């Protein structure tokens, strides 16, 4: 959920420093809150936009694994009866991925992909040539930091786990890059 204009909200649900529970942060990409809205145009002045973006530091953005734009849902679409993937099936995939991660990290400090150290990322997030080129081009184009690079690899590793894939493929890297919405936004 994107929160009202000019608000950055943080929350953490943890039971310790290395808890696998998620930390979330929410913010609008623009002060007006209407960037990309299908019916309400963004009317932010460039100077106001620059001041707004300066409030959220690059190091903070680097620490957020998933940057996701949430578009408003049309009322008619809410009433449509197209069933999505059943929750039970999603839960099974997640449980299989978590079990695989627990086996992967047995005897290590990390318990899940999000807790991997830099050494773990190098050990468990190897890429083929195509995926490596894709990631390298994106890192260069978006001027991402080493921390953002490792976050992308952790997300790609998780996507591969959810697919039941031992290897991280270019599709996993591509989707992980799609989750860097605020980094892409900075290019506009």
N, C-alpha and C positions, 0 to 999 in steps of 0.2 A: 504494500500500500504506500502510495506517495502522500506525504503529509502536507498540511497547509503551507503556503508560501513562507519562505525565510525561516524554516524550522529544520533543524537537524536533531533527530532524536536518536539516542542510543539506549540499548538495553542489553543486558547480559543475563543469561540463565545459566549459571555455573554452579558446580559443587566443588570447585578447586581450580588451581592454576592450570591444570592439564585436562580439564573437563572436556569431553567431546561435544557438549551441548553448544548450540549455536549462539553467536553474538550477532545482533542485527543492528543496522543503522539505516535510517530512511531520510531521504531528502529529495527535494524537487531539483531538476536540472536547471531551472530558471526561477527567478524571484516571483514571477507572476503565477507560477504553478500551471500554466497552460501550454507549455512547449509540447508540440506534437499532438495537441488535442484536436479531434476531428471537427469540432464546431466552434471552438473559441481560440482565436489567434493569439499568439504570444506578442505582447507589445512592449517588451522590455527594451529600454534604452541600452545601447552598448556599454556605456559607462556603469550603469547599474548592474548589468550582467557581470562585468569585470570585477566590481566590488563584491558581488555575491559569491562568485567562484573563488575569490581570494580568501574567503572565510573557511573554505574546506581545503586543507593542505594536501599536497601530493602524498606525503607519508601516510596520512589517514586513509586516503583512497587506496593506497597500496595494500593496506591491511584488510580491506574488504574483499572477500573472495568473489562474490557475485554482485554485479551491478546490473540490475534488471529494471527496464522501463515497464511500468504497468499502465496500460491504456485503459481508458474508461470503457465499460461494457455497455453496449446498446441494450435498452430495455427489451426489445424484441428478441435479441440473442439470448437473453436470460430465460425467456420463456420457451425457447426452442428445445425440443426434446431429443437432441442428438446425444446419445450416451458417449461418454469418454471411456478411457481405460478404467476398468473396475479397480477400486481402492485395494481390494484383496490382492490383485495381481501386482500392483505397484509395491505393496507391502512385502510380498514374496521376493521381488527383485532387490529391494532395499535390504532385507534380512540376509539374502545370499551375498550381496556385496559387503555388508558389515562382517559376516562370518569370514569371508575371504580376507578382509582387512585384518581381522583379529589373528588369523593364521599368519599373514604376511608379517605382522609386527610382533609376533610372539617373542618374548625375551628382549624387546626393545622398549624405549621410553614411550614412543608414539603408540596410540591405540587405534587411530584412524588416519585417513589420508590428510585431513586438515591439520594434524599435529606433526606431520613429517618435518624433520630437521632438514637443513640444506644437504647434508650427507645422504639422508634417506631419499630426498628428491632425486639426487644423482643416481642412487642405487635402484630405485623402483619406478622411475619415470623416463626411461630411455625412449628415444624416438627414432623412427625410421627416417631415411633421407628426406622424403616428401614432407613429413610432419615437421621435421627440424627446419626445413626451408620456410615453410608456412609460418612457423612461430618466429623465426628470425626476421622475416619481412614485416610481420606485425609489430614486433618489438621496436624495430627501426622506425617504422611509419608512425607509431603512436608514442615514440620516445619513452617507453616504459622502463621502469627500474628493475633491478635484479629481484627485488621483493615481489613485484608484480609478475615477473617471469615465473618465479616459483609458485605463486598463487595459481597462475594459469595451468601449470603442470599438475598441481594438486587436483584442480577441478577436472582436468582431462583424465587423470588417473581414476578419479571417482566415476566419471562418465563411462570409461572403459570397464570398470568393475560392474557398473549397473548393466552394461551390455553383456557381461559374462566374458569379456575379452581379456586375454592375458597381456596383449600388447596395446599400447596407446596408438590409435590410428589418426590420420589427418582429419577425419570427421570429428573425433573427440577433441582435437586441438581447435578445430574450427568453431565448434559449439562453445568451448571454454572461452575463446576469444569473444564470441557474441555476448558473453556474460560480463564483459568489461565496458558496459554502456557509458559510464562516466569518463573513461579514458577516451573513447571514441568521440564523446561530446566535446571534449576539450579541443579537438581538431576543427570543430565548426566555428 
